């Protein structure tokens, strides 16, 4: 076992056993992932006027008392509306050892539904960052951007990773790992200190399909139900036209796919970092975790590509086939997980190409 790195599933479970993680009810059977823990919504959502951070002198609950507009009981399920901001206390709480820090991200399915989520902590000055040794509750900011959603106590929209020390691979280490493990299936990968470049695929599949654009004014999506919604009720397919270009319209949400097939070896974890806005008026909206085993041949993932959630900024922007849209950074695991992403877990997005979230019928 390494002295630094991302905690694998076995060590996450050990945190519960030691009291570093706690919850008022047992873990769900599939809640612990190879390199992360899904976080569950608590019993109440607080509608607030605007997003906020507590700041170094405040508890989240104290600010909620001042800023909340109304409370919503989630125990039987409730609708969260598009464009509204909600703060939800999570079931999980932390009492981290002094050497373990954490970071959070939306789950893959959350990002593909355009649900904006960020974790907050007491006295926090950043979203999604949890310092080493933190002891206290966790809160999730939730704001549906395209579709209204149904959630309930126990729904899982976000996930957290735990790490000891610095786990990030350097540029030289990335080059070496790619030579030995082939991290992306491309002849000349664009590797720098900021990670491995990911580019957009606008060539289309056999039918010319290059992506989907979210529809407005739709029915609600139940985040806990799989393969129940009709794609056509929520998404407009986008087909290739002309020279492999796509105009991103402001305030529209797109599901697209990377050109590169991604591989995350069992002793590493990866994360898609937000795209630098200085090189384009758009961004890959949700940074995402890639667990050990994603795209790994032995775990059934040969050819797994990254599905990208994309928004333009204030002006329309033309994306071109092969344009860089994000970077994948890799970190060391402390140890190999007991179960890898993919066949070990029946994971939803192993071996994927362009794919919507698990909530939609095939």
C-alpha positions in Angstrom: 0.0 0.0 0.0 1.3 3.5 -0.9 1.6 6.1 1.9 -0.2 8.7 -0.2 -3.1 8.4 -2.8 -6.8 8.0 -3.2 -8.5 5.7 -0.7 -9.9 2.5 -2.3 -13.2 0.9 -1.4 -11.8 -1.2 1.4 -10.4 1.9 3.2 -13.6 3.8 2.7 -15.5 1.0 4.5 -12.8 1.1 7.2 -13.6 4.8 7.7 -17.2 3.8 8.6 -15.9 1.1 11.0 -13.6 3.6 12.7 -16.1 6.5 12.9 -14.4 8.7 10.3 -17.7 8.4 8.4 -21.1 8.1 10.0 -24.7 7.9 8.9 -28.1 7.3 10.7 -28.7 4.2 8.7 -26.5 1.4 7.1 -24.8 2.0 3.8 -26.6 1.0 0.6 -25.2 -2.2 -0.9 -23.7 -0.4 -3.9 -22.9 2.9 -2.2 -19.1 2.4 -2.0 -17.5 2.6 -5.4 -13.9 1.6 -6.3 -12.5 5.0 -5.4 -15.4 7.0 -4.1 -18.5 7.1 -1.9 -22.0 8.1 -3.1 -23.6 10.6 -0.8 -27.3 10.3 0.1 -29.8 13.1 0.5 -31.4 13.6 4.0 -35.0 14.2 4.9 -35.4 17.9 4.1 -34.6 20.2 1.2 -34.4 24.0 1.9 -35.3 26.3 -1.0 -33.0 29.3 -0.8 -33.0 32.5 -2.7 -29.4 32.1 -3.9 -26.3 30.0 -3.6 -23.9 30.8 -0.8 -20.8 29.7 1.1 -20.8 29.8 4.9 -17.4 31.4 5.2 -14.8 30.7 8.0 -17.0 31.9 10.9 -20.4 30.3 10.1 -22.2 27.0 10.2 -24.3 26.1 7.2 -27.4 25.6 9.3 -27.1 29.1 10.8 -27.1 30.6 7.4 -29.9 28.4 6.3 -32.1 29.7 9.1 -31.6 33.2 7.7 -31.7 32.5 3.9 -34.3 29.7 3.5 -37.5 30.4 1.7 -39.3 27.2 2.7 -38.7 23.6 3.6 -39.6 20.5 1.5 -40.1 17.1 3.0 -38.2 14.5 1.0 -39.2 11.4 2.9 -42.0 10.5 0.4 -40.3 12.1 -2.6 -40.6 15.7 -3.9 -40.1 17.7 -7.1 -37.2 20.1 -7.3 -37.9 22.7 -10.0 -35.6 24.0 -12.8 -33.8 27.2 -11.9 -34.3 26.9 -8.2 -31.5 26.5 -5.6 -31.9 23.9 -2.8 -29.7 23.0 0.1 -30.1 19.5 1.4 -28.4 18.1 4.6 -26.8 14.8 3.7 -27.2 11.5 5.6 -23.4 11.1 5.8 -21.3 13.1 8.3 -17.5 13.1 8.7 -14.9 13.0 11.4 -11.8 12.7 9.3 -8.4 11.8 10.6 -5.8 14.6 10.4 -4.1 13.1 7.3 -7.2 12.5 5.2 -8.8 15.2 3.0 -11.7 14.8 0.5 -13.2 16.3 -2.6 -16.7 15.9 -4.1 -18.2 15.8 -7.6 -21.6 15.2 -9.2 -22.2 11.5 -10.1 -22.1 10.7 -13.8 -25.9 10.4 -14.0 -26.3 13.7 -12.2 -24.2 15.5 -14.7 -26.0 13.9 -17.7 -29.3 15.3 -16.4 -27.8 18.8 -16.0 -28.3 18.8 -12.3 -25.9 21.3 -10.8 -24.6 20.0 -7.4 -21.9 21.2 -4.9 -21.0 19.9 -1.5 -20.7 22.4 1.4 -19.2 22.1 4.9 -19.4 24.2 8.0 -17.0 27.1 7.9 -16.2 26.3 4.3 -14.7 28.8 1.9 -14.8 26.5 -1.2 -17.4 24.2 -2.7 -16.6 20.4 -3.0 -13.3 20.7 -1.0 -13.1 19.1 2.4 -9.9 19.7 4.4 -8.0 17.0 6.2 -9.4 16.5 9.7 -12.8 18.0 9.1 -15.4 16.9 11.6 -19.0 17.9 10.9 -22.1 17.5 8.7 -22.2 17.7 4.9 -24.7 19.7 2.8 -25.5 19.5 -0.9 -26.5 22.4 -3.0 -28.8 21.2 -5.8 -30.1 23.2 -8.8 -31.7 21.4 -11.7 -30.8 23.3 -14.9 -32.8 21.6 -17.7 -35.3 19.1 -16.3 -37.4 19.1 -13.1 -36.5 16.1 -10.9 -38.0 13.9 -8.2 -35.7 13.1 -5.3 -36.2 11.5 -1.9 -34.3 10.7 1.2 -31.5 8.4 0.2 -31.2 9.6 -3.4 -27.6 9.9 -4.5 -26.6 12.9 -6.6 -23.0 13.5 -5.6 -19.9 11.5 -4.6 -16.8 12.0 -2.5 -13.2 10.9 -2.8 -10.8 10.6 0.1 -7.0 11.1 -0.3 -3.9 11.1 1.8 -1.3 13.6 0.7 -0.7 14.6 -2.9 -1.8 11.9 -5.3 -1.6 13.7 -8.7 0.6 12.3 -11.4 3.2 14.7 -12.9 3.6 15.2 -16.7 6.6 12.8 -16.7 4.6 10.2 -14.7 1.7 10.5 -17.1 3.9 9.9 -20.1 5.4 6.8 -18.5 1.9 5.5 -17.5 0.6 6.0 -21.0 3.6 4.1 -22.5 2.9 1.2 -20.2 -0.9 1.2 -19.9 -2.2 3.2 -23.0 -4.4 5.7 -21.1 -6.1 7.1 -24.2 -6.5 5.3 -27.5 -4.9 7.8 -29.8 -1.6 7.7 -31.7 -0.1 11.0 -30.3 -1.8 12.0 -27.0 -1.7 15.6 -26.0 -0.1 15.3 -22.5 1.0 18.2 -20.4 1.3 19.2 -16.8 -2.5 19.9 -16.9 -3.3 16.3 -17.9 -4.3 14.4 -21.0 -6.3 16.4 -23.6 -9.8 15.2 -24.5 -11.2 16.2 -27.8 -14.8 16.2 -29.2 -16.1 13.6 -31.7 -18.4 15.2 -34.2 -18.0 12.5 -36.9 -21.2 10.8 -35.8 -22.1 7.1 -35.5 -23.4 4.9 -38.3 -26.5 7.0 -38.5 -24.7 10.3 -38.2 -25.8 11.0 -34.6 -23.3 13.2 -32.8 -25.1 14.1 -29.6 -28.3 15.3 -27.9 -29.7 18.7 -26.9 -31.9 18.9 -23.8 -35.5 19.9 -24.4 -37.2 22.6 -22.3 -40.6 22.3 -20.4 -40.5 18.6 -20.0 -42.0 16.2 -17.5 -40.1 15.3 -14.4 -37.3 12.8 -14.1 -37.2 10.5 -11.1 -33.5 10.2 -10.3 -34.0 6.8 -8.6 -35.7 5.0 -11.5 -33.7 3.4 -14.4 -34.7 2.9 -18.0 -38.2 4.3 -17.6 -38.2 7.6 -19.6 -38.5 8.0 -23.4 -35.6 9.7 -25.0 -37.7 11.7 -27.4 -39.7 13.3 -24.5 -36.5 14.9 -23.1 -33.9 15.1 -25.8 -33.5 16.3 -29.4 -31.0 14.2 -31.4 -28.3 16.1 -33.2 -26.9 14.7 -36.5 -23.8 15.6 -38.4 -24.2 18.2 -41.0 -21.4 19.5 -43.3 -17.8 19.6 -42.2 -18.1 18.3 -38.6 -19.1 21.5 -36.8 -21.7 22.2 -34.1 -22.9 25.6 -33.0 -23.5 25.7 -29.3 -26.3 28.1 -28.4 -26.2 29.9 -25.1 -28.4 28.4 -22.3 -28.6 25.1 -24.1 -27.4 21.8 -22.7 -25.6 19.2 -24.9 -24.5 15.6 -24.4 -21.5 14.8 -26.6 -18.7 12.3 -26.6 -14.9 12.3 -26.8 -12.9 11.0 -29.7 -10.5 9.2 -27.3 -11.3 6.0 -25.6 -10.2 6.3 -22.0 -8.4 3.8 -19.8 -8.1 4.1 -16.0 -5.8 1.3 -14.7 -6.7 -0.5 -11.5 -4.0 1.4 -9.4 -5.1 4.8 -10.6 -8.1 7.1 -10.6 -8.9 10.0 -13.0 -10.9 13.2 -13.1 -12.1 15.4 -15.9 -11.1 19.0 -15.1 -13.2 22.0 -16.2 -12.1 23.4 -19.5 -10.1 26.7 -19.6 -12.6 29.4 -20.7 -9.7 31.4 -22.2 -9.6 29.2 -25.3 -13.3 29.1 -26.0 -16.7 30.4 -24.9 -17.9 27.0 -23.6 -16.9 24.5 -21.0 -17.4 20.9 -20.1 -19.8 21.8 -17.4 -19.4 19.0 -14.9 -16.0 17.7 -13.7 -16.3 14.0 -13.3 -14.7 11.1 -11.5 -13.4 8.1 -13.5 -12.9 5.1 -11.2 -10.2 2.5 -11.4 -11.2 -0.1 -14.1 -13.0 2.4 -16.3 -12.1 1.3 -19.9 -10.0 -1.5 -18.5 -10.1 -4.5 -20.8 -10.1 -7.1 -18.0 -13.2 -5.2 -16.5 -15.1 -5.3 -19.8 -14.3 -1.7 -20.7 -12.3 -1.8 -24.0 -13.2 1.3 -26.0 -14.9 3.3 -23.2 -15.2 6.9 -24.3 -15.9 9.9 -22.1 -19.4 11.3 -22.4 -19.3 15.1 -22.1 -21.8 17.6 -20.7 -21.3 20.8 -22.6 -22.7 24.4 -22.3 -21.8 27.5 -24.1 -21.3 30.8 -22.2 -22.8 34.1 -23.1 -22.4 33.9 -26.9 -22.9 31.1 -29.5 -19.7 29.1 -30.1 -18.7 26.8 -33.0 -17.2 23.5 -31.9 -15.2 21.6 -34.5 -14.5 17.9 -34.7 -11.2 17.1 -32.8 -11.3 20.4 -30.8 -9.9 20.0 -27.2 -12.8 20.3 -24.7 -11.2 19.2 -21.4 -8.3 17.4 -19.7 -8.1 14.2 -17.8 -5.8 14.2 -14.7 -4.7 11.0 -13.1 -4.0 10.2 -9.4 -2.4 7.3 -7.6 -4.6 4.9 -5.6 -3.3 4.0 -2.1 -4.1 0.4 -3.0 -6.0 -1.6 -5.7 -9.7 -1.6 -5.0 -11.4 -4.9 -4.1 -13.9 -4.3 -7.0 -13.1 -2.5 -10.3 -15.5 -0.3 -12.2 -17.2 -2.5 -14.8 -18.0 -6.1 -14.7 -17.2 -6.4 -10.9 -20.0 -3.9 -10.2 -22.3 -4.1 -13.2 -21.4 -0.4 -13.8 -23.8 1.6 -16.0 -21.3 3.3 -18.3 -18.5 0.7 -18.9 -17.7 0.2 -22.6 -19.8 3.2 -23.6 -19.8 5.4 -26.6 -22.4 8.3 -26.8 -24.8 7.5 -24.1 -27.5 9.3 -22.1 -28.0 8.7 -18.4 -29.3 5.4 -17.0 -32.8 6.9 -16.6 -33.7 6.6 -20.2 -34.8 3.6 -22.2 -32.3 2.1 -24.6 
